[in-house]
Amino acid sequence: MTWRKSSRSNQTNACVEVRLTATGARVRDAKNATGPALAFPATRFAAFRDALKR
């Protein structure tokens, strides 16, 4: 699975990247690709994503 960066991110990598998994999503700092990633269950990530769309 690949990491995706927002189309609204800027050239300085001041953003996060998201990777969808079978059970949810992982989120990491784009500036630290080898660093830790936060894991979210599918229901929690969907709620977060939907809140951003409002």
Contact map, one row per residue, 1 for C-alpha under 8 A:
111000000000000000111000000000000000000000000000000000
111100000000000000100000000000000000000000000000000000
111110000000000011110000000000000000000000000000000000
011111000000000011100000000000000000000000000000000000
001111101000001111000000000001000000000000000000000000
000111111000001110000000000000000000000000000000000000
000011111000000000000000000000000000000000000000000000
000001111100000000000000000000000000000000000000000000
000011111110111000000000000000000000000000000000000000
000000011111111000000000000000000000000000000000000000
000000001111110000000000000000000000000000000000000000
000000000111110000000000000000000000000000000000000000
000000001111111100000000000001100000000000000000000000
000000001111111100000000000001100000000000000000000000
000011001100111110000000000011100000000000000000000000
000011000000111111000000001111000000000000000000000000
001111000000001111100000001111000000000000000000000000
001110000000000111110000111100000000000000000000000000
111100000000000011111000111000000000000000000000000000
101000000000000001111101110000000000000000000000000000
100000000000000000111111110000000000000000000000000000
000000000000000000011111000000000000000000000000000000
000000000000000000001111100000000000000011000000000000
000000000000000000011111110000000000001111101000000000
000000000000000001111011111000000000001111001000000000
000000000000000001111001111100000000111100000000000000
000000000000000111100000111110000000111000000000000000
000000000000000111000000011111011011110000000000000000
000000000000001110000000001111111010100000000000000000
000010000000111110000000000111111000000000000000000000
000000000000111000000000000011111000000000000000000000
000000000000000000000000000111111110000000000000000000
000000000000000000000000000111111110000000000000000000
000000000000000000000000000000011111000000000000000000
000000000000000000000000000110011111100000000000000000
000000000000000000000000000100000111110000000000000000
000000000000000000000000011110000011111000000000000000
000000000000000000000000011100000001111100000000000000
000000000000000000000001111000000000111110000000000000
000000000000000000000001110000000000011111011000000000
000000000000000000000011100000000000001111111000000000
000000000000000000000011100000000000000111111100000000
000000000000000000000001000000000000000011111110000000
000000000000000000000000000000000000000111111111000000
000000000000000000000001100000000000000111111111100000
000000000000000000000000000000000000000001111111110000
000000000000000000000000000000000000000000111111111000
000000000000000000000000000000000000000000011111111100
000000000000000000000000000000000000000000001111111110
000000000000000000000000000000000000000000000111111111
000000000000000000000000000000000000000000000011111111
000000000000000000000000000000000000000000000001111111
000000000000000000000000000000000000000000000000111111
000000000000000000000000000000000000000000000000011111
